[in-house]
């Protein structure tokens, strides 16, 4: 027991006298620990590199289809009667600004609205008199609303009626501008002539793209079914007189029947049928032998085609 104590005492004394000896004794153990940690890292490097949290990419794209709009006629605008702002025009302009403009130009008109992030150039500061491409007059602002700004983030607002654009222009001038310039009668006359304001305008009906595609597909499906049925009928009637006539003047059945299905003019009478055959002959599926048909042959062929198409 005394010998063990003496060994420990001597070891401690030697370490105190020469601390570097302690590192030499522990070095093999430290080396083994480092190697084990390294092997663990290499074995699990795939798991360590995995991003545990999925990246979040905000989806700012909202896919919407066109709304259904009825065709309507916008009444003529007398720009000279509307050149001065009224309470009614300003109230309408305020509503339009809140709906269409505030998201970019801000409620204050100074720009920096929530929808302006990332826009280059940024939406203008409406309170500043500088840099207006078409000017700050009523006619100048109307032109900007009509055409937008090429190369900028300002789009055309020609989907608004002329009355609405005039109301919006008045509101911008009244709410955000100090002493905006006035239009001369010549400016207003030029605006009226340029955009035909005094004649009104017709806004065509509008349907969703998806609905339009369904209609086109439906119409084409009907034509394809008729085309297929006509070809089958011809194949069955090969030995019959009208079918043999048709086979003689047709080089491409599908092309010829497609041309016939895309028009109803040929059904009117023999003359209309002959004019149809003559039009783009050799390109519409028919050949020049159609010119050699007798009146009786042409009449029989017309009646046959009316039946199968």
GITA-V505366 format. One record per residue. N is the residue number from 1. RES is the residue in one letter. SS is DSSP state (H for helix, E for strand, L for the rest). PHI is phi as a letter, one per 30 degrees, with the letter a starting at -180 (none if undefined). OMEGA is omega in degrees with one decimal (* if undefined). Layout:
BEGIN
n = <N & N>
res = <RES & RES>
ss = <SS & SS>
phi = <PHI & PHI>
omega = <OMEGA & OMEGA>
END
This chain:
BEGIN
n = <1 & 2 & 3 & 4 & 5 & 6 & 7 & 8 & 9 & 10 & 11 & 12 & 13 & 14 & 15 & 16 & 17 & 18 & 19 & 20 & 21 & 22 & 23 & 24 & 25 & 26 & 27 & 28 & 29 & 30 & 31 & 32 & 33 & 34 & 35 & 36 & 37 & 38 & 39 & 40 & 41 & 42 & 43 & 44 & 45 & 46 & 47 & 48 & 49 & 50 & 51 & 52 & 53 & 54 & 55 & 56 & 57 & 58 & 59 & 60 & 61 & 62 & 63 & 64 & 65 & 66 & 67 & 68 & 69 & 70 & 71 & 72 & 73 & 74 & 75 & 76 & 77 & 78 & 79 & 80 & 81 & 82 & 83 & 84 & 85 & 86 & 87 & 88 & 89 & 90 & 91 & 92 & 93 & 94 & 95 & 96 & 97 & 98 & 99 & 100 & 101 & 102 & 103 & 104 & 105 & 106 & 107 & 108 & 109 & 110 & 111 & 112 & 113 & 114 & 115 & 116 & 117 & 118 & 119 & 120 & 121 & 122 & 123 & 124 & 125 & 126 & 127 & 128 & 129 & 130 & 131 & 132 & 133 & 134 & 135 & 136 & 137 & 138 & 139 & 140 & 141 & 142 & 143 & 144 & 145 & 146 & 147 & 148 & 149 & 150 & 151 & 152 & 153 & 154 & 155 & 156 & 157 & 158 & 159 & 160 & 161 & 162 & 163 & 164 & 165 & 166 & 167 & 168 & 169 & 170 & 171 & 172 & 173 & 174 & 175 & 176 & 177 & 178 & 179 & 180 & 181 & 182 & 183 & 184 & 185 & 186 & 187 & 188 & 189 & 190 & 191 & 192 & 193 & 194 & 195 & 196 & 197 & 198 & 199 & 200 & 201 & 202 & 203 & 204 & 205 & 206 & 207 & 208 & 209 & 210 & 211 & 212 & 213 & 214 & 215 & 216 & 217 & 218 & 219 & 220 & 221 & 222 & 223 & 224 & 225 & 226 & 227 & 228 & 229 & 230 & 231 & 232 & 233 & 234 & 235 & 236 & 237 & 238 & 239 & 240 & 241 & 242 & 243 & 244 & 245 & 246 & 247 & 248 & 249 & 250 & 251 & 252 & 253 & 254 & 255 & 256 & 257 & 258 & 259 & 260 & 261 & 262 & 263 & 264 & 265 & 266 & 267 & 268 & 269 & 270 & 271 & 272 & 273 & 274 & 275 & 276 & 277 & 278 & 279 & 280 & 281 & 282 & 283 & 284 & 285 & 286 & 287 & 288 & 289 & 290 & 291 & 292 & 293 & 294 & 295 & 296 & 297 & 298 & 299 & 300 & 301 & 302 & 303 & 304 & 305 & 306 & 307 & 308 & 309>
res = <X & X & X & X & X & X & X & X & X & X & X & X & X & X & X & X & X & X & X & X & X & X & X & X & X & X & X & X & X & X & X & X & X & X & X & X & X & X & X & X & X & X & X & X & X & X & X & X & X & X & X & X & X & X & X & X & X & X & X & X & X & X & X & X & X & X & X & X & X & X & X & X & X & X & X & X & X & X & X & X & X & X & X & X & X & X & X & X & X & X & X & X & X & X & X & X & X & X & X & X & X & X & X & X & X & X & X & X & X & X & X & X & X & X & X & X & X & X & X & X & X & X & X & X & X & X & X & X & X & X & X & X & X & X & X & X & X & X & X & X & X & X & X & X & X & X & X & X & X & X & X & X & X & X & X & X & X & X & X & X & X & X & X & X & X & X & X & X & X & X & X & X & X & X & X & X & X & X & X & X & X & X & X & X & X & X & X & X & X & X & X & X & X & X & X & X & X & X & X & X & X & X & X & X & X & X & X & X & X & X & X & X & X & X & X & X & X & X & X & X & X & X & X & X & X & X & X & X & X & X & X & X & X & X & X & X & X & X & X & X & X & X & X & X & X & X & X & X & X & X & X & X & X & X & X & X & X & X & X & X & X & X & X & X & X & X & X & X & X & X & X & X & X & X & X & X & X & X & X & X & X & X & X & X & X & X & X & X & X & X & X & X & X & X & X & X & X & X & X & X & X & X & X & X & X & X & X & X & X>
ss = <L & H & H & H & H & H & H & H & H & H & H & H & H & H & H & H & H & L & L & H & H & H & H & H & H & H & H & H & H & H & H & H & H & H & H & H & H & H & H & H & H & H & H & L & H & H & H & H & H & L & L & L & L & L & L & L & L & L & L & L & L & L & L & L & L & L & L & L & E & L & L & E & E & E & L & L & L & L & L & L & L & L & L & L & L & L & H & H & H & H & H & H & H & H & H & H & H & H & H & H & L & H & H & H & H & L & L & L & L & L & L & L & L & H & H & H & L & L & L & L & L & L & L & L & L & L & L & L & L & L & L & L & L & L & L & L & L & H & H & H & H & H & H & H & H & H & H & L & L & L & L & L & L & L & L & L & L & L & L & L & L & H & H & H & H & H & H & H & H & H & H & H & H & H & H & H & L & L & L & L & L & L & L & L & H & H & H & H & H & H & H & H & H & H & H & L & H & H & H & L & E & E & E & L & L & E & L & L & H & H & H & H & H & H & H & H & H & H & H & H & H & H & H & H & H & H & H & H & H & H & H & H & H & H & H & H & L & L & L & L & H & H & H & H & H & H & H & H & H & E & L & L & H & H & H & H & H & H & H & H & H & L & L & L & H & H & H & L & L & H & H & H & H & H & H & H & H & H & L & L & L & L & L & L & L & E & L & H & H & H & H & H & L & L & H & H & H & H & H & H & H & H & H & H & H & H & H & H & L>
phi = <none & d & d & d & d & d & d & d & d & d & d & d & d & d & d & d & d & b & e & d & d & d & d & d & d & d & e & e & d & d & d & d & d & d & d & d & d & d & d & d & d & d & d & c & d & d & d & d & d & d & d & d & c & d & d & c & c & d & c & c & c & c & c & b & c & d & d & d & b & d & d & a & c & d & d & e & c & c & d & d & d & c & d & c & d & c & e & d & d & d & d & d & d & d & d & d & d & d & d & c & c & d & d & c & d & i & d & d & i & d & i & i & d & d & d & d & d & i & d & b & d & d & e & d & d & d & d & c & d & c & i & d & d & c & i & c & d & e & d & d & d & d & d & d & d & d & c & i & c & d & i & c & c & d & d & d & c & d & d & d & d & e & e & d & d & d & d & d & d & d & d & d & d & d & d & c & c & c & h & d & d & c & d & d & e & d & d & d & d & d & d & d & d & d & c & h & d & d & c & i & a & c & c & d & d & b & b & e & e & d & d & d & d & d & d & d & d & d & d & d & d & d & d & d & d & d & d & d & d & d & d & d & d & d & d & d & c & e & d & d & e & d & d & d & d & d & d & d & c & c & c & b & d & d & d & d & d & d & d & d & d & d & b & c & d & d & d & d & a & e & d & d & d & d & d & d & d & d & d & h & e & i & b & c & j & c & c & d & d & d & d & c & d & d & e & d & d & d & d & d & d & d & d & d & d & d & d & d & c>
omega = <179.9 & 179.7 & 180.0 & 179.3 & -179.8 & 179.3 & -179.5 & -179.0 & 178.3 & -179.9 & -179.8 & -179.5 & -179.7 & 178.8 & 179.5 & -179.9 & -177.9 & -176.3 & -179.4 & 178.7 & 179.0 & 178.8 & 179.2 & 179.9 & -176.2 & -175.2 & -179.4 & -179.6 & 178.5 & 179.8 & 179.5 & -179.7 & 179.6 & 179.0 & 179.9 & 178.8 & 179.4 & 178.7 & 178.3 & 179.6 & -179.4 & -178.1 & -175.1 & -176.5 & 178.1 & -179.6 & -179.2 & -176.2 & -177.4 & 174.1 & -175.8 & -177.9 & -179.8 & 177.8 & 179.9 & 176.9 & -177.5 & 179.1 & -178.5 & -178.5 & 177.3 & -177.4 & 178.4 & 178.8 & 178.2 & 176.7 & 175.8 & 177.7 & 176.4 & 175.2 & -180.0 & 179.6 & 177.3 & -176.7 & 179.0 & 179.4 & 173.6 & -173.9 & -178.8 & 176.8 & -177.3 & -176.4 & 176.5 & -179.2 & 174.0 & 178.5 & -179.0 & 179.2 & -178.2 & 178.0 & 177.6 & 179.3 & 178.2 & 178.7 & -179.5 & 179.1 & -179.6 & -176.6 & -169.5 & -167.8 & -171.5 & -178.2 & 178.6 & -174.4 & 179.8 & 179.2 & -178.9 & -177.5 & -175.4 & -178.5 & 177.9 & 176.8 & -175.7 & -178.9 & -175.8 & -177.0 & 178.0 & 179.6 & 178.6 & 2.5 & 179.3 & 176.3 & -172.6 & 170.7 & -175.2 & -179.2 & -179.4 & -179.8 & -172.8 & 167.5 & 179.3 & -174.3 & -179.1 & 178.5 & -176.9 & 175.9 & 177.1 & -179.5 & 179.4 & 178.8 & 177.5 & 179.0 & 178.3 & 179.2 & -179.7 & -169.8 & -172.3 & 178.7 & -179.3 & 179.6 & 179.3 & -179.3 & 179.4 & -179.5 & 174.0 & 176.3 & -178.9 & 172.6 & 173.0 & 177.8 & 177.1 & 178.5 & -179.2 & -179.9 & 176.7 & 178.6 & -179.8 & 178.5 & 177.8 & -178.7 & 179.0 & -178.4 & -177.1 & -170.1 & -169.0 & -174.0 & 175.1 & -180.0 & 178.3 & -178.4 & -178.8 & 176.9 & 169.0 & 176.4 & 178.1 & 177.3 & -177.7 & 176.8 & 178.9 & 178.4 & 179.8 & -179.3 & -176.1 & -175.4 & 173.7 & -174.0 & -174.7 & 179.5 & -177.0 & 178.0 & 179.2 & 177.4 & -176.7 & 176.7 & -178.1 & 176.3 & 178.4 & 179.4 & -178.9 & 178.5 & 178.5 & 179.1 & 177.3 & 179.7 & 179.7 & -179.7 & -179.8 & 179.8 & 179.5 & 178.6 & 178.5 & 180.0 & 179.0 & 178.1 & 178.2 & -179.9 & -179.8 & -179.9 & -179.8 & 179.3 & 178.2 & 179.1 & 178.8 & -180.0 & 179.4 & -174.1 & -174.5 & -174.9 & -177.6 & -173.1 & -177.2 & -179.0 & 178.4 & 175.3 & -178.1 & -179.6 & -177.4 & -175.3 & -178.2 & 175.2 & -177.8 & -175.2 & -177.3 & -180.0 & -178.9 & -179.2 & 176.6 & 178.0 & 178.8 & -179.5 & -178.8 & 179.3 & 175.3 & -175.3 & -175.6 & -177.5 & -173.4 & -177.8 & -178.8 & -178.2 & 179.0 & 179.2 & -179.8 & 178.5 & 178.5 & 179.8 & -178.4 & -175.3 & -179.3 & 177.7 & -174.8 & 175.4 & -179.6 & 178.8 & 178.9 & 177.9 & -174.0 & 176.7 & 177.4 & -179.7 & -175.5 & -179.9 & 173.6 & 178.5 & -179.3 & 179.0 & -178.1 & 179.3 & 179.1 & -179.5 & 178.3 & -179.5 & 179.8 & -179.6 & 176.7 & -178.5 & -173.7 & 179.0 & *>
END
